[in-house]
């Protein structure tokens, strides 16, 4: 019985939870891209704009961390 549930969980249940963002390829952000800095406690018109200054890739080659420069500081 345990073997059945283990197989069902691994083979069937996880397929039902496919992540949409993992099924489609999206281009990675790159140096010079403009981004919006989302702030939960501010209305959208007060959100800051920033520019990606540097990108850091993971072992899989995809961008995992970026250095974002805004008018007064740099965020990482």
N, C-alpha and C positions, 0 to 999 in steps of 0.2 A: 504494500500500500504506500509506504514512504517513497519507494522508487517511482511509482506512478506520479505522485504529487511533485516530486523533484523534477522529473522529466517535463511534466505539464507546465510547471513554473518556468523552467529554463527555456523550453522550446516555444510555448504558446503565449503565455502571459506577457513575457517581455516583448514579443513582437507586436502586441496590441498597444504598447506604450512607445512606439517609435517617435522620436523627436523630429519635428518638422525641420528644424535648422540643421540637423545632421544629414538629412536626405538630399539637400540641395547645396551645391557649392556656391559660396559667396566670396568675392575678392577680399583679401585682407586689406586692412587700412595701411596707408603708407605715409611716409614723411611728407608734410605739407598739407595733408588733408585737414579740413576744418571740421570741428566737432562741437556739439552742444554739451555743456556740462549741466546735467540734470541735478536739480536741488529739490528735495522733497518739501522743504519748508518755504520755498519761494514760488510765486506764480511763473508760468512759462516766459512771460515777457522780461523777467528779471534774470533768467538763466544766462550764464556766461558763454561766450564763444571762445574756443581755443584752437590752436594749431598743433598738430602732431609734430614734435621736434625729433623724436627718436623712437624706433620700434625695437622690441626685444622678442625674438622668436623662441618657441619651445623646441623640444627635441624632435617634434613632428614637422617642424618647418613653418608652422602657423604662428601668427603674431599672438602673443599671450599678454604682454604688458607694453604700454606706451608711455612716453614722457610727453605730456601735454603742456604747452606754454600758453598762458593767458596773459593779459595785459600786465598784471602785477607780480605773478609768480609762475612757478612750474609745478605741475601736479604729476604724480606717478602712481 
